[in-house]
Amino acid sequence: MGNEQSQFEGPPDVLESRDIHGLVKYMQSERCKRIFVMLGAGVSTAAGIPDFRSPDTGLYANLARLNLPYPEAVFEINFFRDNPKPFYALAKELMPGKFRPTLSHSFVNLLAKKSLLKMCYTQNIDTLERIAGVPEELIVEAHGSFAGQHCIDCGAEFSGEKLREHILNATIAQCDQCDGLVKPDIVFFGESLPPRFAQNVPLLAQADLLFVLGTSLTVHPFASLASRVPDNCPRVLINLDKVGDFGTRPDDVVLLGKTDEEVRRLCRSLRWEEDLDQLWKETENVGVEIAKSPEEKPVVQEESATQEQLKEAVDRITDKVGVSLEGEATEVKAPPKIDEVAVEKEIDVLSAAMERTLSVADPPPSQEKPHTEKDHVSAESQSGEEARDSSKGVKGASAGKL
């Protein structure tokens, strides 16, 4: 991929050169102590986050069965008040837990580990920055996220576990205090951005270096952050396409390509690649499996459960209730006059043992396998990697614009 994509005529002011080599030398100098990062949907596409607007495959296209007046209505606060069911149906596909952070998320965490990260501003609602290990105090979720949930009427906080169960069961959560509707703290159309966003914008005046990854820089006010760093602050764009006003400043570096690939190339030049891989490896088993129904939550048991214990549990349950085990599907029909409480406990123990056994036998696939052109046709057909923006449908500026 190309390095020199600048429209600026003349030499750089701060960097030795407007390429990865000049960037590396600057990052290794004493002048680069406060790094800021802006993230868009492009950093999450490798995690498998479904996009919103791609024809036929996007989540908006799949909402057609819900008879919405238009797809974006699912993220409008007034529509949510009248009919929250479409959002709850969509939320099941977006809730954190089944997506692993990407290499780019681990890069942000690596900057934090090296005490270089001053603040990370993200458009994404997927909380993958948090899951990757980036400290919460160094994250500004410009469009909100699934990290919290509140009543839209009285503002009371709601249990995250209870909301998760409502979403998985396709039931609507209501406030414990006023019976108002509850939703995750995602910014909808018609809502203002979180106060934390405005509070942390002035910090950009301290920037020694700005990274912008995986965004088309078309959604304001988030897009304006790239122009708020000092004139002598080098800016680095890592994206599929050149966006915004990048290339117009003397110290703009434009690295066009997939974010994970360009991040790895940069870290290799910095001799950080081993650290990057170690941090990414630590995300392999993070999160919770949200695909399970609430009734299948694991019970606490000793880590020494073995295949023999699992077999014994199956035998006990089979003897008690006469179940028929066929493949992965188990239908339980309890005969009369059995101890249903005891059976339920046995089922819980079996479920937990099976869950752990499956997790060991079937580890999450590596996200570094090569991607085909088909995998990225949706993302590359639009400006930048934000075509698969997991937050693009929920962008809510104070003026109510996307």
RODO-2510 file (C-alpha; in nm, 4 decimals, decimal comma):
residues 402
     n   res          X          Y          Z
     1     m     0,0000     0,0000     0,0000
     2     g     0,1133     0,3546    -0,0628
     3     n     0,2602     0,5858     0,1955
     4     e     0,2981     0,9170     0,0173
     5     q    -0,0578     1,0336    -0,0517
     6     s    -0,0133     1,3976     0,0415
     7     q    -0,1380     1,6855    -0,1692
     8     f     0,0921     1,9190     0,0180
     9     e     0,3764     2,0629    -0,1824
    10     g     0,6975     2,1104     0,0072
    11     p     0,8854     1,9302     0,2821
    12     p     0,7294     1,8302     0,6155
    13     d     0,7764     2,0605     0,9139
    14     v     0,8025     1,8075     1,1965
    15     l     0,8508     1,4662     1,0392
    16     e     1,1648     1,3657     0,8587
    17     s     0,9454     1,2285     0,5798
    18     r     0,5734     1,1796     0,5152
    19     d     0,5888     0,8018     0,5214
    20     i     0,6046     0,5155     0,7669
    21     h     0,9782     0,5602     0,8174
    22     g     0,9437     0,9251     0,9127
    23     l     0,6499     0,8359     1,1369
    24     v     0,8461     0,5652     1,3183
    25     k     1,1407     0,7945     1,3809
    26     y     0,9086     1,0614     1,5229
    27     m     0,7248     0,8130     1,7478
    28     q     1,0565     0,6975     1,8901
    29     s     1,1643     1,0520     1,9711
    30     e     1,1105     1,2519     2,2894
    31     r     0,8779     1,4870     2,1025
    32     c     0,6013     1,2277     2,0759
    33     k     0,4519     1,1799     2,4220
    34     r     0,0779     1,2463     2,3806
    35     i    -0,0961     1,0380     2,1146
    36     f    -0,4659     1,0692     2,0321
    37     v    -0,6693     0,8157     1,8339
    38     m    -0,9951     0,8403     1,6376
    39     l    -1,1694     0,5138     1,5465
    40     g    -1,4440     0,4383     1,2957
    41     a    -1,6196     0,1234     1,1777
    42     g    -1,3217     0,0132     0,9708
    43     v    -1,1427    -0,1120     1,2810
    44     s    -1,4330    -0,3448     1,3652
    45     t    -1,5107    -0,5028     1,0280
    46     a    -1,2386    -0,7643     1,0775
    47     a    -1,4142    -0,8628     1,4004
    48     g    -1,7208    -0,9657     1,2022
    49     i    -1,9410    -0,6767     1,3126
    50     p    -2,2288    -0,6732     1,0611
    51     d    -2,2727    -0,3572     0,8623
    52     f    -2,5912    -0,1555     0,8388
    53     r    -2,6506    -0,0372     0,4857
    54     s    -2,5050    -0,2877     0,2395
    55     p    -2,7795    -0,4050    -0,0026
    56     d    -2,9218    -0,7481     0,0806
    57     t    -2,6608    -0,8244     0,3497
    58     g    -2,6767    -0,5231     0,5793
    59     l    -2,8776    -0,5181     0,8993
    60     y    -3,1064    -0,2529     0,7568
    61     a    -3,1923    -0,4865     0,4692
    62     n    -3,2739    -0,7631     0,7155
    63     l    -3,5125    -0,5318     0,9004
    64     a    -3,7508    -0,5289     0,6038
    65     r    -3,9505    -0,8103     0,7638
    66     l    -4,0344    -0,5769     1,0527
    67     n    -4,2298    -0,3415     0,8255
    68     l    -4,0444    -0,0272     0,9283
    69     p    -4,1441     0,2973     0,7539
    70     y    -3,7731     0,3259     0,6604
    71     p    -3,4688     0,1383     0,7977
    72     e    -3,3237     0,4265     0,9983
    73     a    -3,6445     0,4465     1,2009
    74     v    -3,5122     0,1680     1,4213
    75     f    -3,2660     0,4223     1,5649
    76     e    -3,5038     0,7168     1,6029
    77     i    -3,5976     0,7945     1,9595
    78     n    -3,9579     0,8889     1,8798
    79     f    -4,0127     0,5703     1,6824
    80     f    -3,8565     0,3726     1,9681
    81     r    -4,1078     0,5223     2,2096
    82     d    -4,3936     0,4068     1,9889
    83     n    -4,2502     0,0701     1,8910
    84     p    -3,9336    -0,0560     2,0633
    85     k    -3,9613    -0,4104     1,9251
    86     p    -3,7569    -0,3557     1,6049
    87     f    -3,4644    -0,2155     1,8020
    88     y    -3,4723    -0,5030     2,0490
    89     a    -3,4669    -0,7464     1,7558
    90     l    -3,1638    -0,5700     1,6108
    91     a    -2,9893    -0,5348     1,9467
    92     k    -2,9563    -0,9115     1,9736
    93     e    -2,7259    -0,9025     1,6698
    94     l    -2,5170    -0,6130     1,8021
    95     m    -2,4776    -0,6816     2,1734
    96     p    -2,1176    -0,7185     2,2921
    97     g    -1,9845    -1,0598     2,3783
    98     k    -1,9648    -1,2568     2,0561
    99     f    -1,7144    -1,0326     1,8778
   100     r    -1,3413    -1,0370     1,9437
   101     p    -1,1406    -0,7120     1,9270
   102     t    -0,9217    -0,6693     1,6213
   103     l    -0,5509    -0,6121     1,5942
   104     s    -0,6232    -0,2399     1,5577
   105     h    -0,8036    -0,2359     1,8931
   106     s    -0,5020    -0,4044     2,0508
   107     f    -0,2806    -0,1381     1,8933
   108     v    -0,4726     0,1282     2,0854
   109     n    -0,4268    -0,0757     2,4020
   110     l    -0,0559    -0,1052     2,3228
   111     l    -0,0288     0,2737     2,3050
   112     a    -0,1946     0,2873     2,6471
   113     k     0,0430     0,0237     2,7866
   114     k     0,3364     0,2333     2,6690
   115     s     0,1869     0,5419     2,8397
   116     l     0,1535     0,7192     2,5057
   117     l    -0,2252     0,7219     2,4655
   118     k    -0,3875     1,0426     2,5842
   119     m    -0,7406     0,9715     2,4580
   120     c    -0,9244     0,7433     2,2163
   121     y    -1,2381     0,8821     2,0503
   122     t    -1,4553     0,6156     1,8894
   123     q    -1,7673     0,6280     1,6752
   124     n    -1,8370     0,2608     1,7376
   125     i    -2,0955     0,1281     1,9819
   126     d    -1,9506    -0,2233     2,0051
   127     t    -1,7327    -0,1613     2,3177
   128     l    -1,4425    -0,3480     2,1548
   129     e    -1,2015    -0,0844     2,2829
   130     r    -1,2976    -0,1745     2,6391
   131     i    -1,2855    -0,5467     2,5672
   132     a    -0,9381    -0,5062     2,4161
   133     g    -0,8196    -0,3639     2,7474
   134     v    -0,8045     0,0091     2,6754
   135     p    -0,8648     0,1832     3,0107
   136     e    -1,2179     0,3203     3,0352
   137     e    -1,0931     0,6642     3,1345
   138     l    -0,9043     0,6875     2,8041
   139     i    -1,2113     0,6159     2,5885
   140     v    -1,4699     0,8629     2,4602
   141     e    -1,7629     0,6800     2,2997
   142     a    -1,8920     0,9642     2,0870
   143     h    -2,2123     0,7877     1,9899
   144     g    -2,2630     0,5951     2,3100
   145     s    -2,2372     0,2189     2,3470
   146     f    -2,3792    -0,0933     2,5051
   147     a    -2,1678    -0,0290     2,8141
   148     g    -2,4639     0,1195     3,0051
   149     q    -2,8433     0,1235     2,9974
   150     h    -3,1007     0,3651     3,1348
   151     c    -3,4695     0,4506     3,1339
   152     i    -3,5477     0,7007     2,8579
   153     d    -3,8013     0,8779     3,0815
   154     c    -3,6607     0,9123     3,4333
   155     g    -3,2981     0,8275     3,3523
   156     a    -3,2727     0,5532     3,6147
   157     e    -2,9973     0,2987     3,5607
   158     f    -3,1070    -0,0515     3,4653
   159     s    -2,9370    -0,3865     3,5230
   160     g    -2,7234    -0,4899     3,2279
   161     e    -2,7920    -0,8578     3,2911
   162     k    -3,1667    -0,7989     3,3033
   163     l    -3,1584    -0,6019     2,9782
   164     r    -2,9567    -0,8792     2,8167
   165     e    -3,2209    -1,1334     2,9145
   166     h    -3,4985    -0,9128     2,7785
   167     i    -3,3170    -0,8760     2,4466
   168     l    -3,2474    -1,2489     2,4174
   169     n    -3,6095    -1,3309     2,5044
   170     a    -3,7496    -1,0649     2,2681
   171     t    -3,9305    -0,8898     2,5537
   172     i    -3,9295    -0,5173     2,6234
   173     a    -3,7465    -0,3949     2,9337
   174     q    -3,9296    -0,1422     3,1506
   175     c    -3,7906     0,0782     3,4235
   176     d    -3,8164    -0,0561     3,7779
   177     q    -3,9073     0,2902     3,9032
   178     c    -4,1435     0,4443     3,6482
   179     d    -4,2220     0,1667     3,3961
   180     g    -4,0600     0,3717     3,1205
   181     l    -3,8800     0,2091     2,8288
   182     v    -3,5174     0,1047     2,8755
   183     k    -3,2500     0,1088     2,6069
   184     p    -2,8700     0,0831     2,5930
   185     d    -2,6813     0,4116     2,6125
   186     i    -2,6564     0,4364     2,2337
   187     v    -2,7167     0,7791     2,0827
   188     f    -3,0306     0,7741     1,8698
   189     f    -3,1426     1,0259     1,6127
   190     g    -3,2934     1,3129     1,8074
   191     e    -3,0617     1,2692     2,1065
   192     s    -2,7583     1,4715     2,2102
   193     l    -2,4082     1,3312     2,2216
   194     p    -2,2823     1,2191     2,5636
   195     p    -2,1465     1,5058     2,7790
   196     r    -1,8124     1,3253     2,7957
   197     f    -1,7600     1,3960     2,4260
   198     a    -1,7730     1,7761     2,4591
   199     q    -1,5763     1,7642     2,7833
   200     n    -1,2804     1,5931     2,6170
   201     v    -1,2625     1,7775     2,2852
   202     p    -1,0297     2,0505     2,4251
   203     l    -0,7683     1,7856     2,5079
   204     l    -0,6812     1,7634     2,1392
   205     a    -0,4907     2,0909     2,1691
   206     q    -0,2244     1,8914     2,3580
   207     a    -0,1720     1,6354     2,0812
   208     d     0,1769     1,5428     1,9641
   209     l     0,0361     1,2864     1,7193
   210     l    -0,3098     1,1902     1,5915
   211     f    -0,4092     0,8540     1,4450
   212     v    -0,7346     0,8295     1,2467
   213     l    -0,8339     0,4702     1,1694
   214     g    -1,1188     0,3271     0,9649
   215     t    -1,3541     0,6220     0,9216
   216     s    -1,4844     0,8277     0,6306
   217     l    -1,4862     1,1458     0,8433
   218     t    -1,8309     1,2425     0,7183
   219     v    -2,0287     1,2382     1,0425
   220     h    -2,0112     1,5552     1,2478
   221     p    -1,9205     1,6669     1,5035
   222     f    -1,6935     1,3608     1,5320
   223     a    -1,5281     1,4321     1,1962
   224     s    -1,4245     1,7799     1,3102
   225     l    -1,1910     1,6346     1,5746
   226     a    -0,9245     1,5708     1,3111
   227     s    -0,8945     1,9460     1,2550
   228     r    -0,8669     2,0356     1,6229
   229     v    -0,5091     1,9216     1,6755
   230     p    -0,2343     2,1880     1,6512
   231     d    -0,1020     2,2765     1,3066
   232     n     0,2361     2,1286     1,3936
   233     c     0,0856     1,7976     1,5085
   234     p     0,1493     1,5122     1,2626
   235     r    -0,1681     1,3298     1,1601
   236     v    -0,1809     0,9690     1,0404
   237     l    -0,4730     0,8301     0,8399
   238     i    -0,5032     0,4513     0,8153
   239     n    -0,8000     0,3764     0,5927
   240     l    -0,9069     0,2177     0,2648
   241     d    -0,9467     0,5620     0,1057
   242     k    -0,8151     0,9090     0,1643
   243     v    -1,0815     1,1105     0,3455
   244     g    -1,1431     1,4527     0,4945
   245     d    -0,8668     1,7080     0,4465
   246     f    -0,5866     1,4580     0,4964
   247     g    -0,2896     1,5337     0,2772
   248     t    -0,3284     1,9108     0,3021
   249     r    -0,0975     1,9594     0,6007
   250     p     0,2815     1,9338     0,5813
   251     d     0,2948     1,6477     0,8338
   252     d     0,0025     1,4344     0,7182
   253     v     0,0845     1,0667     0,6658
   254     v    -0,1678     0,8628     0,4654
   255     l    -0,1450     0,4828     0,4846
   256     l    -0,4072     0,3312     0,2558
   257     g    -0,5063    -0,0277     0,3244
   258     k    -0,6880    -0,2465     0,5726
   259     t    -0,6364    -0,1132     0,9211
   260     d    -0,5067    -0,4368     1,0749
   261     e    -0,2520    -0,4846     0,7982
   262     e    -0,1207    -0,1282     0,8159
   263     v    -0,1113    -0,1355     1,1970
   264     r     0,0950    -0,4539     1,1888
   265     r     0,3334    -0,3010     0,9359
   266     l     0,3779     0,0048     1,1563
   267     c     0,4367    -0,2023     1,4701
   268     r     0,6874    -0,4181     1,2870
   269     s     0,8843    -0,1065     1,1964
   270     l     0,8608     0,0126     1,5572
   271     r     0,9722    -0,3321     1,6790
   272     w     0,6442    -0,3565     1,8679
   273     e     0,5029    -0,6502     1,6739
   274     e     0,5641    -0,9071     1,9470
   275     d     0,3953    -0,6850     2,2061
   276     l     0,1040    -0,6273     1,9696
   277     d     0,0525    -0,9981     1,9095
   278     q     0,0682    -1,0716     2,2816
   279     l    -0,2017    -0,8161     2,3611
   280     w    -0,4197    -0,9443     2,0797
   281     k    -0,3724    -1,3022     2,1980
   282     e    -0,5053    -1,1995     2,5385
   283     t    -0,8385    -1,1091     2,3771
   284     e    -0,8909    -1,4606     2,2422
   285     n    -1,1384    -1,5702     2,5079
   286     v    -1,2722    -1,2415     2,6380
   287     g    -1,6391    -1,1569     2,6637
   288     v    -1,9400    -1,3777     2,7226
   289     e    -2,1393    -1,5947     2,4868
   290     i    -2,4597    -1,4027     2,4266
   291     a    -2,6063    -1,6629     2,1946
   292     k    -2,7112    -1,8747     2,4926
   293     s    -3,0573    -1,8297     2,6319
   294     p    -3,0701    -1,6906     2,9869
   295     e    -3,1824    -2,0309     3,1146
   296     e    -2,8510    -2,1795     3,0041
   297     k    -2,6250    -1,9593     3,2163
   298     p    -2,3360    -2,1678     3,3561
   299     v    -2,3469    -2,2665     3,7204
   300     v    -2,0386    -2,2389     3,9374
   301     q    -1,8477    -2,5639     3,9589
   302     e    -1,4911    -2,6825     4,0038
   303     e    -1,2507    -2,6439     3,7134
   304     s    -1,1581    -3,0155     3,7378
   305     a    -1,4724    -3,1372     3,5567
   306     t    -1,3684    -3,4121     3,3143
   307     q    -1,5193    -3,6111     3,0294
   308     e    -1,5939    -3,8918     3,2785
   309     q    -1,7883    -3,6529     3,5035
   310     l    -1,9781    -3,5307     3,2001
   311     k    -2,0693    -3,8883     3,1059
   312     e    -2,1874    -3,9610     3,4594
   313     a    -2,4072    -3,6518     3,4538
   314     v    -2,5638    -3,7644     3,1263
   315     d    -2,6294    -4,1097     3,2669
   316     r    -2,7936    -3,9729     3,5811
   317     i    -3,0248    -3,7449     3,3871
   318     t    -3,1076    -4,0207     3,1387
   319     d    -3,2040    -4,2578     3,4181
   320     k    -3,4253    -4,0010     3,5877
   321     v    -3,6190    -3,8515     3,3019
   322     g    -3,5732    -4,0967     3,0150
   323     v    -3,4393    -3,8382     2,7741
   324     s    -3,3458    -3,9118     2,4155
   325     l    -3,0135    -3,7565     2,3115
   326     e    -2,9898    -3,7005     1,9375
   327     g    -2,6810    -3,5102     1,8186
   328     e    -2,6697    -3,1640     1,9689
   329     a    -3,0457    -3,1405     2,0235
   330     t    -3,1736    -3,2762     2,3581
   331     e    -3,5433    -3,2954     2,4253
   332     v    -3,6322    -3,3472     2,7909
   333     k    -3,9731    -3,4916     2,8765
   334     a    -4,0063    -3,5442     3,2481
   335     p    -4,2253    -3,8333     3,3591
   336     p    -4,4609    -3,7788     3,6497
   337     k    -4,3510    -3,7986     4,0102
   338     i    -3,9871    -3,7062     3,9655
   339     d    -3,7864    -3,4579     4,1646
   340     e    -3,7970    -3,1665     3,9169
   341     v    -3,5682    -2,9482     4,1281
   342     a    -3,3010    -3,2154     4,1378
   343     v    -3,3321    -3,2738     3,7655
   344     e    -3,3013    -2,9027     3,6960
   345     k    -2,9798    -2,8909     3,8972
   346     e    -2,8431    -3,1860     3,7026
   347     i    -2,9253    -3,0111     3,3755
   348     d    -2,7478    -2,6953     3,4913
   349     v    -2,4356    -2,8933     3,5832
   350     l    -2,4424    -3,0746     3,2492
   351     s    -2,4896    -2,7517     3,0561
   352     a    -2,1926    -2,5914     3,2285
   353     a    -1,9701    -2,8927     3,1645
   354     m    -2,0741    -2,9122     2,8002
   355     e    -2,0205    -2,5389     2,7560
   356     r    -1,6651    -2,5592     2,8875
   357     t    -1,5899    -2,8736     2,6866
   358     l    -1,7094    -2,7135     2,3641
   359     s    -1,5149    -2,3951     2,4327
   360     v    -1,1940    -2,5966     2,4674
   361     a    -1,2616    -2,8171     2,1660
   362     d    -1,3706    -2,5372     1,9393
   363     p    -1,1564    -2,2255     2,0043
   364     p    -1,2426    -1,8980     1,8308
   365     p    -1,1041    -1,8831     1,4781
   366     s    -0,8055    -1,6601     1,4124
   367     q    -0,8984    -1,3257     1,2693
   368     e    -0,5738    -1,2974     1,0813
   369     k    -0,6693    -1,5415     0,8069
   370     p    -0,6645    -1,3879     0,4581
   371     h    -0,9783    -1,2089     0,3528
   372     t    -1,1231    -1,2595     0,0082
   373     e    -1,2369    -0,9826    -0,2169
   374     k    -1,5930    -1,0961    -0,1497
   375     d    -1,5430    -1,0354     0,2203
   376     h    -1,4740    -0,6697     0,1605
   377     v    -1,6875    -0,5835    -0,1399
   378     s    -1,9394    -0,4001     0,0767
   379     a    -1,6795    -0,2021     0,2658
   380     e    -1,4774    -0,1061    -0,0415
   381     s    -1,7852     0,0038    -0,2355
   382     q    -1,8294     0,3053    -0,0128
   383     s    -1,6035     0,5851     0,1099
   384     g    -1,3525     0,4442     0,3541
   385     e    -1,4059     0,1469     0,5779
   386     e    -1,7061     0,3037     0,7432
   387     a    -1,9392     0,1193     0,5049
   388     r    -1,9687    -0,1442     0,7737
   389     d    -1,9996     0,1139     1,0485
   390     s    -2,1548    -0,0532     1,3485
   391     s    -2,2336     0,2868     1,4834
   392     k    -2,3167     0,4760     1,1657
   393     g    -2,6866     0,4133     1,2052
   394     v    -2,6843     0,5604     1,5506
   395     k    -2,4874     0,8754     1,4983
   396     g    -2,6648     1,1470     1,6918
   397     a    -2,5317     1,4990     1,7020
   398     s    -2,6979     1,7599     1,9186
   399     a    -2,8795     1,8798     1,6104
   400     g    -3,0223     1,5328     1,5568
   401     k    -2,8248     1,4613     1,2392
   402     l    -2,6662     1,1311     1,1460
***
